[in-house]
Amino acid sequence: MNPESRQRIRDALEHPPSPPPWGWTADDMDRLPSDGPNGEPGFFEQLELIDGALIFAAPQSRFHERTLHGLVTEISGQAPDATCAVGRMDVKLGHRTRPCPDVLVIDDAAADDLNRTFYAPDEVHLVVEVVSPESEERDRKLKPPRYAEAGIAHFWRVEENDGRPVVYVCADVERPPRCPGPTARVKTSLPWRRSATSGGRRGARGMW
């Protein structure tokens, strides 16, 4: 990191948890220390950037972890040739937006680079967000159109229903997508012939 970038980060850290007056950038995410401004361990390890503001993730529930692991395993076994599923990697959507989806399907060529910290939208074929209570508004309303505007073709939202995952598939992703609400059912085309979901809603038995 050059001296100018180091000073920029030091100046910005005077403002947490609010963004600095000039806002954070996607590139700043690679320059943040792991510990917080007061030495809090792991302070910056699980976050994403939305419109220049850092969003800190709430503690992960067992349902969230179990679903994430199950989806990566299931999708990895079904993804088309030259693609693979990865978990919790950033996607750089713009200068000030860099979300961290729970699951992504990306090109093998991108996955082979072990030094990558984020992927570009044209390397991503599917993003999956597992909804937590604190992320409902972002996952249901904010993120789907952002992914679509960036050209990512497929978006799944996973919610809990009586302890089991329910998958909602967004349609019409060439435009800001129509995503069903938490009680809706939808049928639409899928990224490949087989899937962790059938139609719009399924208690995902066998997902893990």
CYANA upper distance limits for C-alpha pairs under 8 A (distance plus 0.5 A):
  1 MET  CA      5 SER  CA      6.73
  1 MET  CA      6 ARG  CA      6.80
  1 MET  CA     31 ARG  CA      7.84
  2 ASN  CA      6 ARG  CA      6.77
  3 PRO  CA      7 GLN  CA      6.64
  4 GLU  CA      8 ARG  CA      6.73
  5 SER  CA      9 ILE  CA      6.83
  5 SER  CA     31 ARG  CA      8.45
  6 ARG  CA     10 ARG  CA      6.82
  6 ARG  CA     31 ARG  CA      8.33
  7 GLN  CA     11 ASP  CA      6.60
  8 ARG  CA     12 ALA  CA      6.62
  9 ILE  CA     13 LEU  CA      6.63
  9 ILE  CA     28 ASP  CA      8.03
  9 ILE  CA     31 ARG  CA      7.84
  9 ILE  CA     32 LEU  CA      7.44
 10 ARG  CA     14 GLU  CA      7.50
 11 ASP  CA     15 HIS  CA      8.49
 12 ALA  CA     16 PRO  CA      8.22
 12 ALA  CA     19 PRO  CA      7.83
 12 ALA  CA     20 PRO  CA      5.70
 13 LEU  CA     20 PRO  CA      8.20
 13 LEU  CA     37 PRO  CA      6.68
 14 GLU  CA     20 PRO  CA      8.26
 14 GLU  CA     37 PRO  CA      8.14
 15 HIS  CA     19 PRO  CA      6.64
 15 HIS  CA     20 PRO  CA      6.03
 16 PRO  CA     20 PRO  CA      8.24
 17 PRO  CA     54 LEU  CA      8.13
 18 SER  CA     53 ALA  CA      7.76
 18 SER  CA     54 LEU  CA      8.32
 19 PRO  CA     23 GLY  CA      5.92
 19 PRO  CA     24 TRP  CA      6.97
 19 PRO  CA     52 GLY  CA      7.62
 19 PRO  CA     53 ALA  CA      5.90
 19 PRO  CA     54 LEU  CA      7.38
 20 PRO  CA     24 TRP  CA      7.46
 23 GLY  CA     52 GLY  CA      5.30
 23 GLY  CA     53 ALA  CA      7.03
 23 GLY  CA     96 ARG  CA      8.36
 24 TRP  CA     28 ASP  CA      6.91
 24 TRP  CA     49 LEU  CA      8.19
 24 TRP  CA     52 GLY  CA      5.06
 24 TRP  CA     53 ALA  CA      6.69
 24 TRP  CA     54 LEU  CA      7.92
 24 TRP  CA     96 ARG  CA      7.01
 25 THR  CA     29 MET  CA      7.69
 25 THR  CA     49 LEU  CA      8.29
 25 THR  CA     52 GLY  CA      6.37
 25 THR  CA     95 HIS  CA      6.25
 25 THR  CA     96 ARG  CA      5.05
 25 THR  CA     97 THR  CA      7.81
 26 ALA  CA     30 ASP  CA      8.48
 26 ALA  CA     49 LEU  CA      7.41
 26 ALA  CA     52 GLY  CA      8.39
 26 ALA  CA     92 LYS  CA      7.24
 26 ALA  CA     94 GLY  CA      7.67
 26 ALA  CA     95 HIS  CA      6.00
 26 ALA  CA     96 ARG  CA      5.69
 26 ALA  CA     97 THR  CA      6.53
 26 ALA  CA     98 ARG  CA      6.19
 27 ASP  CA     31 ARG  CA      7.81
 27 ASP  CA     95 HIS  CA      8.22
 28 ASP  CA     32 LEU  CA      6.94
 29 MET  CA     49 LEU  CA      8.43
 30 ASP  CA    117 THR  CA      8.01
 32 LEU  CA     44 PHE  CA      7.52
 33 PRO  CA     44 PHE  CA      7.28
 34 SER  CA     41 PRO  CA      7.48
 34 SER  CA     42 GLY  CA      5.63
 34 SER  CA     43 PHE  CA      6.56
 34 SER  CA     44 PHE  CA      5.54
 34 SER  CA     45 GLU  CA      6.16
 35 ASP  CA     39 GLY  CA      6.02
 35 ASP  CA     40 GLU  CA      5.77
 35 ASP  CA     41 PRO  CA      5.07
 35 ASP  CA     42 GLY  CA      5.39
 35 ASP  CA     43 PHE  CA      5.40
 35 ASP  CA     44 PHE  CA      6.67
 35 ASP  CA     45 GLU  CA      8.45
 36 GLY  CA     40 GLU  CA      5.12
 36 GLY  CA     41 PRO  CA      6.97
 36 GLY  CA     42 GLY  CA      7.56
 36 GLY  CA     43 PHE  CA      5.21
 36 GLY  CA     44 PHE  CA      6.99
 44 PHE  CA     56 PHE  CA      8.39
 46 GLN  CA     56 PHE  CA      6.86
 46 GLN  CA     57 ALA  CA      6.33
 47 LEU  CA     54 LEU  CA      7.05
 47 LEU  CA     55 ILE  CA      5.90
 47 LEU  CA     56 PHE  CA      4.98
 47 LEU  CA     57 ALA  CA      6.06
 47 LEU  CA    100 CYS  CA      8.00
 48 GLU  CA     54 LEU  CA      6.30
 48 GLU  CA     55 ILE  CA      5.74
 48 GLU  CA     56 PHE  CA      7.28
 48 GLU  CA     57 ALA  CA      8.43
 48 GLU  CA     90 ASP  CA      8.17
 48 GLU  CA     98 ARG  CA      6.50
 48 GLU  CA     99 PRO  CA      5.34
 48 GLU  CA    100 CYS  CA      6.19
 49 LEU  CA     53 ALA  CA      6.08
 49 LEU  CA     54 LEU  CA      5.22
 49 LEU  CA     55 ILE  CA      6.50
 49 LEU  CA     96 ARG  CA      7.32
 49 LEU  CA     97 THR  CA      5.65
 49 LEU  CA     98 ARG  CA      5.32
 49 LEU  CA     99 PRO  CA      6.15
 50 ILE  CA     54 LEU  CA      7.04
 50 ILE  CA     55 ILE  CA      7.50
 50 ILE  CA     96 ARG  CA      7.10
 50 ILE  CA     97 THR  CA      5.12
 50 ILE  CA     98 ARG  CA      6.86
 50 ILE  CA     99 PRO  CA      7.13
 51 ASP  CA     96 ARG  CA      5.65
 51 ASP  CA     97 THR  CA      5.76
 52 GLY  CA     96 ARG  CA      5.16
 52 GLY  CA     97 THR  CA      6.91
 58 ALA  CA    134 GLU  CA      7.60
 60 GLN  CA     64 HIS  CA      6.71
 60 GLN  CA     65 GLU  CA      7.20
 61 SER  CA     65 GLU  CA      6.87
 62 ARG  CA     66 ARG  CA      6.46
 63 PHE  CA     67 THR  CA      6.48
 63 PHE  CA    160 GLU  CA      8.44
 63 PHE  CA    163 GLY  CA      7.83
 64 HIS  CA     68 LEU  CA      6.56
 64 HIS  CA    130 VAL  CA      7.06
 64 HIS  CA    131 VAL  CA      8.41
 64 HIS  CA    132 SER  CA      8.02
 65 GLU  CA     69 HIS  CA      6.65
 66 ARG  CA     70 GLY  CA      6.56
 67 THR  CA     71 LEU  CA      6.54
 67 THR  CA    130 VAL  CA      8.10
 67 THR  CA    165 PRO  CA      7.52
 68 LEU  CA     72 VAL  CA      6.79
 68 LEU  CA     87 GLY  CA      7.76
 68 LEU  CA    102 ASP  CA      6.97
 68 LEU  CA    103 VAL  CA      7.39
 68 LEU  CA    130 VAL  CA      7.75
 69 HIS  CA     73 THR  CA      6.74
 69 HIS  CA     87 GLY  CA      8.47
 69 HIS  CA    208 TRP  CA      8.24
 70 GLY  CA     74 GLU  CA      6.50
 70 GLY  CA    207 MET  CA      5.87
 70 GLY  CA    208 TRP  CA      5.12
 71 LEU  CA     75 ILE  CA      6.24
 71 LEU  CA    103 VAL  CA      7.91
 71 LEU  CA    196 ALA  CA      7.73
 71 LEU  CA    207 MET  CA      7.08
 71 LEU  CA    208 TRP  CA      8.20
 72 VAL  CA     76 SER  CA      6.33
 72 VAL  CA     85 ALA  CA      6.16
 72 VAL  CA     86 VAL  CA      6.81
 72 VAL  CA     87 GLY  CA      7.12
 72 VAL  CA    103 VAL  CA      7.07
 73 THR  CA     77 GLY  CA      7.11
 73 THR  CA     85 ALA  CA      8.43
 73 THR  CA    207 MET  CA      8.48
 73 THR  CA    208 TRP  CA      7.86
 74 GLU  CA     78 GLN  CA      7.23
 74 GLU  CA    196 ALA  CA      7.06
 74 GLU  CA    207 MET  CA      6.51
 74 GLU  CA    208 TRP  CA      7.69
 75 ILE  CA     79 ALA  CA      6.23
 75 ILE  CA     84 CYS  CA      8.44
 75 ILE  CA     85 ALA  CA      6.78
 75 ILE  CA    195 SER  CA      7.61
 75 ILE  CA    196 ALA  CA      7.27
 76 SER  CA     84 CYS  CA      6.17
 76 SER  CA     85 ALA  CA      5.65
 78 GLN  CA    192 TRP  CA      8.39
 78 GLN  CA    194 ARG  CA      7.03
 78 GLN  CA    195 SER  CA      7.45
 79 ALA  CA     83 THR  CA      6.72
 79 ALA  CA     84 CYS  CA      6.66
 79 ALA  CA     85 ALA  CA      7.91
 79 ALA  CA    105 VAL  CA      8.15
 79 ALA  CA    192 TRP  CA      7.61
 80 PRO  CA     84 CYS  CA      8.34
 80 PRO  CA    192 TRP  CA      7.44
 82 ALA  CA    107 ASP  CA      6.43
 82 ALA  CA    108 ASP  CA      5.59
 82 ALA  CA    109 ALA  CA      8.15
 83 THR  CA    105 VAL  CA      6.97
 83 THR  CA    106 ILE  CA      5.92
 83 THR  CA    107 ASP  CA      4.92
 83 THR  CA    108 ASP  CA      5.28
 84 CYS  CA    105 VAL  CA      5.91
 84 CYS  CA    106 ILE  CA      6.16
 84 CYS  CA    107 ASP  CA      7.01
 84 CYS  CA    108 ASP  CA      6.52
 84 CYS  CA    111 ALA  CA      8.05
 85 ALA  CA    103 VAL  CA      7.28
 85 ALA  CA    104 LEU  CA      6.04
 85 ALA  CA    105 VAL  CA      4.87
 85 ALA  CA    106 ILE  CA      6.93
 86 VAL  CA    103 VAL  CA      6.24
 86 VAL  CA    104 LEU  CA      5.89
 86 VAL  CA    105 VAL  CA      6.93
 86 VAL  CA    106 ILE  CA      8.07
 87 GLY  CA    101 PRO  CA      7.99
 87 GLY  CA    102 ASP  CA      5.94
 87 GLY  CA    103 VAL  CA      4.91
 87 GLY  CA    104 LEU  CA      6.77
 88 ARG  CA    100 CYS  CA      6.27
 88 ARG  CA    101 PRO  CA      6.16
 88 ARG  CA    102 ASP  CA      5.21
 88 ARG  CA    103 VAL  CA      6.52
 88 ARG  CA    104 LEU  CA      8.28
 89 MET  CA    100 CYS  CA      5.92
 89 MET  CA    101 PRO  CA      7.00
 89 MET  CA    102 ASP  CA      7.96
 89 MET  CA    103 VAL  CA      8.18
 89 MET  CA    104 LEU  CA      8.04
 89 MET  CA    117 THR  CA      7.44
 89 MET  CA    118 PHE  CA      6.57
 89 MET  CA    119 TYR  CA      8.17
 90 ASP  CA     98 ARG  CA      6.65
 90 ASP  CA     99 PRO  CA      6.12
 90 ASP  CA    100 CYS  CA      4.66
 90 ASP  CA    101 PRO  CA      7.15
 90 ASP  CA    117 THR  CA      7.20
 90 ASP  CA    118 PHE  CA      4.98
 90 ASP  CA    119 TYR  CA      6.85
 91 VAL  CA     98 ARG  CA      5.98
 91 VAL  CA     99 PRO  CA      6.28
 91 VAL  CA    100 CYS  CA      6.75
 91 VAL  CA    101 PRO  CA      8.09
 91 VAL  CA    118 PHE  CA      5.76
 91 VAL  CA    119 TYR  CA      5.36
 91 VAL  CA    120 ALA  CA      6.36
 91 VAL  CA    121 PRO  CA      7.13
 92 LYS  CA     97 THR  CA      6.90
 92 LYS  CA     98 ARG  CA      4.98
 92 LYS  CA     99 PRO  CA      7.54
 92 LYS  CA    118 PHE  CA      6.86
 92 LYS  CA    119 TYR  CA      6.71
 92 LYS  CA    120 ALA  CA      6.09
 92 LYS  CA    121 PRO  CA      7.51
 93 LEU  CA     97 THR  CA      6.00
 93 LEU  CA     98 ARG  CA      6.21
 93 LEU  CA     99 PRO  CA      8.21
 93 LEU  CA    120 ALA  CA      7.62
 93 LEU  CA    121 PRO  CA      7.13
 93 LEU  CA    146 ARG  CA      8.11
 93 LEU  CA    147 TYR  CA      7.94
 93 LEU  CA    150 ALA  CA      6.65
 94 GLY  CA     98 ARG  CA      7.46
101 PRO  CA    127 VAL  CA      6.76
101 PRO  CA    128 VAL  CA      6.63
101 PRO  CA    129 GLU  CA      6.07
102 ASP  CA    127 VAL  CA      8.08
102 ASP  CA    128 VAL  CA      6.34
102 ASP  CA    129 GLU  CA      5.74
102 ASP  CA    130 VAL  CA      6.85
103 VAL  CA    127 VAL  CA      6.31
103 VAL  CA    128 VAL  CA      5.47
103 VAL  CA    129 GLU  CA      7.34
104 LEU  CA    124 VAL  CA      7.27
104 LEU  CA    125 HIS  CA      7.93
104 LEU  CA    126 LEU  CA      6.06
104 LEU  CA    127 VAL  CA      5.10
104 LEU  CA    128 VAL  CA      6.82
105 VAL  CA    124 VAL  CA      6.38
105 VAL  CA    125 HIS  CA      5.95
105 VAL  CA    126 LEU  CA      5.56
105 VAL  CA    127 VAL  CA      7.16
106 ILE  CA    110 ALA  CA      7.36
106 ILE  CA    111 ALA  CA      7.43
106 ILE  CA    123 GLU  CA      6.03
106 ILE  CA    124 VAL  CA      5.00
106 ILE  CA    125 HIS  CA      6.34
106 ILE  CA    126 LEU  CA      7.93
107 ASP  CA    111 ALA  CA      6.95
107 ASP  CA    123 GLU  CA      6.15
107 ASP  CA    124 VAL  CA      7.32
107 ASP  CA    125 HIS  CA      8.40
108 ASP  CA    112 ASP  CA      6.57
109 ALA  CA    113 ASP  CA      7.63
110 ALA  CA    116 ARG  CA      8.46
110 ALA  CA    119 TYR  CA      7.93
110 ALA  CA    123 GLU  CA      7.40
119 TYR  CA    123 GLU  CA      6.92
119 TYR  CA    124 VAL  CA      7.73
120 ALA  CA    124 VAL  CA      7.42
121 PRO  CA    150 ALA  CA      6.65
121 PRO  CA    151 GLY  CA      6.93
121 PRO  CA    152 ILE  CA      6.36
122 ASP  CA    151 GLY  CA      7.53
122 ASP  CA    152 ILE  CA      7.51
124 VAL  CA    152 ILE  CA      6.76
125 HIS  CA    152 ILE  CA      6.45
125 HIS  CA    153 ALA  CA      6.39
125 HIS  CA    154 HIS  CA      6.82
125 HIS  CA    191 PRO  CA      8.29
126 LEU  CA    152 ILE  CA      7.19
126 LEU  CA    153 ALA  CA      7.00
126 LEU  CA    154 HIS  CA      5.16
126 LEU  CA    155 PHE  CA      6.21
126 LEU  CA    156 TRP  CA      8.17
126 LEU  CA    191 PRO  CA      8.02
127 VAL  CA    152 ILE  CA      8.33
127 VAL  CA    154 HIS  CA      7.02
127 VAL  CA    155 PHE  CA      5.59
127 VAL  CA    156 TRP  CA      6.93
128 VAL  CA    155 PHE  CA      6.37
128 VAL  CA    156 TRP  CA      5.22
128 VAL  CA    157 ARG  CA      6.26
128 VAL  CA    158 VAL  CA      7.78
129 GLU  CA    139 ASP  CA      7.00
129 GLU  CA    156 TRP  CA      7.01
129 GLU  CA    157 ARG  CA      5.54
129 GLU  CA    158 VAL  CA      6.66
130 VAL  CA    157 ARG  CA      6.56
130 VAL  CA    158 VAL  CA      5.16
130 VAL  CA    159 GLU  CA      6.68
131 VAL  CA    135 SER  CA      6.43
131 VAL  CA    136 GLU  CA      6.37
131 VAL  CA    139 ASP  CA      6.89
131 VAL  CA    157 ARG  CA      7.51
131 VAL  CA    158 VAL  CA      6.50
131 VAL  CA    159 GLU  CA      5.89
131 VAL  CA    160 GLU  CA      8.25
132 SER  CA    136 GLU  CA      6.73
132 SER  CA    159 GLU  CA      8.31
135 SER  CA    139 ASP  CA      6.39
136 GLU  CA    140 ARG  CA      6.31
137 GLU  CA    141 LYS  CA      6.09
137 GLU  CA    142 LEU  CA      7.17
138 ARG  CA    142 LEU  CA      5.11
138 ARG  CA    143 LYS  CA      6.24
139 ASP  CA    143 LYS  CA      6.01
139 ASP  CA    144 PRO  CA      7.53
139 ASP  CA    157 ARG  CA      7.66
140 ARG  CA    144 PRO  CA      7.46
140 ARG  CA    157 ARG  CA      8.03
140 ARG  CA    179 CYS  CA      7.91
140 ARG  CA    181 GLY  CA      8.25
141 LYS  CA    145 PRO  CA      8.08
142 LEU  CA    146 ARG  CA      7.33
143 LYS  CA    147 TYR  CA      6.65
144 PRO  CA    148 ALA  CA      6.75
144 PRO  CA    155 PHE  CA      7.36
144 PRO  CA    170 CYS  CA      8.37
144 PRO  CA    176 PRO  CA      7.68
144 PRO  CA    177 PRO  CA      6.95
144 PRO  CA    179 CYS  CA      8.13
145 PRO  CA    149 GLU  CA      6.43
145 PRO  CA    175 ARG  CA      8.18
145 PRO  CA    176 PRO  CA      4.95
145 PRO  CA    177 PRO  CA      6.40
146 ARG  CA    150 ALA  CA      6.81
146 ARG  CA    176 PRO  CA      8.18
147 TYR  CA    151 GLY  CA      7.06
147 TYR  CA    152 ILE  CA      6.01
147 TYR  CA    155 PHE  CA      8.23
148 ALA  CA    152 ILE  CA      5.86
148 ALA  CA    153 ALA  CA      7.14
148 ALA  CA    154 HIS  CA      8.46
148 ALA  CA    173 VAL  CA      5.86
148 ALA  CA    174 GLU  CA      6.81
148 ALA  CA    175 ARG  CA      6.93
148 ALA  CA    176 PRO  CA      6.23
148 ALA  CA    177 PRO  CA      7.22
149 GLU  CA    174 GLU  CA      8.10
149 GLU  CA    175 ARG  CA      7.47
149 GLU  CA    176 PRO  CA      7.08
151 GLY  CA    174 GLU  CA      7.67
152 ILE  CA    173 VAL  CA      8.19
153 ALA  CA    173 VAL  CA      6.33
153 ALA  CA    174 GLU  CA      7.62
154 HIS  CA    169 VAL  CA      8.41
154 HIS  CA    170 CYS  CA      7.50
154 HIS  CA    171 ALA  CA      8.48
154 HIS  CA    173 VAL  CA      7.18
154 HIS  CA    190 LEU  CA      8.25
154 HIS  CA    191 PRO  CA      7.31
155 PHE  CA    169 VAL  CA      6.77
155 PHE  CA    170 CYS  CA      6.11
156 TRP  CA    167 VAL  CA      6.98
156 TRP  CA    168 TYR  CA      6.13
156 TRP  CA    169 VAL  CA      5.21
156 TRP  CA    170 CYS  CA      6.72
157 ARG  CA    167 VAL  CA      6.28
157 ARG  CA    168 TYR  CA      5.60
157 ARG  CA    169 VAL  CA      7.04
157 ARG  CA    170 CYS  CA      8.40
158 VAL  CA    165 PRO  CA      6.63
158 VAL  CA    166 VAL  CA      5.99
158 VAL  CA    167 VAL  CA      5.03
158 VAL  CA    168 TYR  CA      6.71
159 GLU  CA    165 PRO  CA      6.12
159 GLU  CA    166 VAL  CA      5.80
159 GLU  CA    167 VAL  CA      7.13
159 GLU  CA    182 PRO  CA      8.07
160 GLU  CA    164 ARG  CA      5.95
160 GLU  CA    165 PRO  CA      5.32
160 GLU  CA    166 VAL  CA      6.63
161 ASN  CA    165 PRO  CA      6.73
161 ASN  CA    166 VAL  CA      7.03
164 ARG  CA    203 GLY  CA      6.43
164 ARG  CA    204 ALA  CA      7.50
165 PRO  CA    202 ARG  CA      8.17
165 PRO  CA    203 GLY  CA      6.41
165 PRO  CA    204 ALA  CA      6.57
166 VAL  CA    201 ARG  CA      6.11
166 VAL  CA    202 ARG  CA      6.11
166 VAL  CA    203 GLY  CA      6.26
166 VAL  CA    204 ALA  CA      7.48
167 VAL  CA    197 THR  CA      6.80
167 VAL  CA    200 GLY  CA      6.99
167 VAL  CA    201 ARG  CA      5.98
167 VAL  CA    202 ARG  CA      7.16
168 TYR  CA    179 CYS  CA      7.84
168 TYR  CA    180 PRO  CA      7.09
168 TYR  CA    185 ARG  CA      7.97
168 TYR  CA    186 VAL  CA      7.68
168 TYR  CA    200 GLY  CA      6.04
168 TYR  CA    201 ARG  CA      6.83
169 VAL  CA    179 CYS  CA      7.34
169 VAL  CA    180 PRO  CA      8.11
169 VAL  CA    186 VAL  CA      7.45
169 VAL  CA    187 LYS  CA      8.25
169 VAL  CA    188 THR  CA      7.71
169 VAL  CA    200 GLY  CA      6.56
170 CYS  CA    177 PRO  CA      6.49
170 CYS  CA    178 ARG  CA      6.36
170 CYS  CA    179 CYS  CA      5.10
170 CYS  CA    180 PRO  CA      7.58
170 CYS  CA    188 THR  CA      8.35
171 ALA  CA    177 PRO  CA      6.18
171 ALA  CA    178 ARG  CA      6.11
171 ALA  CA    179 CYS  CA      7.14
171 ALA  CA    188 THR  CA      6.73
171 ALA  CA    189 SER  CA      8.33
172 ASP  CA    176 PRO  CA      7.84
172 ASP  CA    177 PRO  CA      5.70
172 ASP  CA    178 ARG  CA      7.01
173 VAL  CA    177 PRO  CA      5.29
173 VAL  CA    178 ARG  CA      8.31
180 PRO  CA    184 ALA  CA      5.84
180 PRO  CA    185 ARG  CA      7.34
180 PRO  CA    186 VAL  CA      7.34
185 ARG  CA    200 GLY  CA      5.77
185 ARG  CA    201 ARG  CA      6.60
186 VAL  CA    199 GLY  CA      7.03
186 VAL  CA    200 GLY  CA      4.92
186 VAL  CA    201 ARG  CA      7.87
187 LYS  CA    199 GLY  CA      5.20
187 LYS  CA    200 GLY  CA      5.60
188 THR  CA    199 GLY  CA      7.26
188 THR  CA    200 GLY  CA      7.94
190 LEU  CA    195 SER  CA      7.94
196 ALA  CA    204 ALA  CA      7.51
196 ALA  CA    207 MET  CA      7.14
197 THR  CA    201 ARG  CA      7.16
197 THR  CA    202 ARG  CA      6.51
197 THR  CA    204 ALA  CA      7.49
198 SER  CA    202 ARG  CA      6.93
